Amino acid sequence: MPQKQELDFSADVAAVQRIPVIDELLSIICRTTGMGFAAVARVTEDRWIACATHDEVNFGLEPGGELKVDTTICHEIRQHRDAVAFDSVLNDPRYADHHTPKIYGLKSYISVPLFLKNGHFFGTLCAIDPQSHRVNNPETLGMFRFYAELIAFHLDAIDRLERSEARLAEERQIAELREQFIAILGHDLRNPVGAINNVAQLMLRMPLDDRMRRLAHILRDSSFRMRELIENVLDFARGKLGEGIILDRQDVSLDEPIRLIISELELSWPERKVELELQNDLMVTVDVKRIMQLFSNLLSNALTHGAKDQPVVVSAKVDDKQFSLSVCNAGQPIPEVLLKNLFQPFSRGKIKPGQQGLGLGLFIAAEIAKAHSGELAVSSNDEATCFTLTIPLG
């Protein structure tokens, strides 16, 4: 027959040894009962291992030491799950002829089962002595049961601490992988895309026939698109996996940057009209590059999804409490089912033919607002769809 594989119980021994009061607790048991040897034992079907001991009678068993399990009464306690105690084995009809007292030369004995908080049987808290002592009474049994519960409490706390430490180590490893991932996006992907763009720009400065010039434009535009996708994924990684979007705040007027973004996007949508409502003084302390990234995303979405025969309305103002920037367009309202997840990554709803993207734009815009301690909100009905950024001042 195949032999059972022996388990390593060194972790259980170490866990009991980590209980701060274990030595004092066993010493108190011996002083209180008069017993010369006390122990916490790990007991299984085929093993009896001492996890902690207090020895005043030279029993000779130290932590990690073993007894043959079938020579112990603890073996029986594991099966019937109840305490055993006798003051003098000679006067106990059940244990007078038991092999354990004869093997170990003991007269008095007490042992209670030790259950972990999950209900699993761990072992026993026991004490023995070659002389007779009064241990088979409610007070002593109650004390042993209380101490067994105390040991179980500490073992549970130690287990939870070890699992927390393991999770922390795992999270640290994951954090390192996150940083490596972000570094790859930030360096290893952007560099080749930059090289492609440089080649395209160089080609466009050369005398080319119409076909080659068209191909160079496609190459340049594709590199711009790739760079935009990489930046979006990089921002997503920073927002979700890293330390969040990092800001470079400056005191700046947003009047000219807003006008510049509108001018750039009007070149791509020459048939669309953008109405601008600006307060004269838009001095704020923000990361202007990030705010313009957010604004460009909102305006692009409005021009893409808004009614073609109605203008997109952009308004910005600063009052005593906050800076606000809104982009509104007429057209079909955003379905209610999409609104609740609109700022979640990869939420795009139904994509019309020719409309590309990863669904990260609004998520990144919301993260930019959050990094500024602000908020990006949306309202959508039959009259208009409006995205509004608010950033508190001060």
Protein Blocks (a to p, Z undefined) as FASTA:
>chain_A
ZZdddddfklmmmmmmmpmklmmmmmmmmmmnopabdcdddddfkbccdfbdcdfkonop
aehiacdfklpfklmmmmnopacddfblklmmklmmgmklmmnopabdcddddddfkopa
fbdcddddfbdcdfbbfklmmmmmmmmmmmmmmmmmmmmmmmmmmmmmmmmmmmmmmmmm
mmmmmmmmmmmmmmmmmmmmmmmmpccdfklmmmmmmmmmmmmmmmmmmmmmmmmmmmmm
mnojadddddddfklmmmmmmmmmmmmmmmbccdddddfblcdcddfklmmmmmmmmmmm
mmmmmcfkbccdddddddfkbccdddddedjdddfklmmmmmpghiabjadehiacehlm
mmmmmmmmmmnopacdddddfkbccddddddeZZ
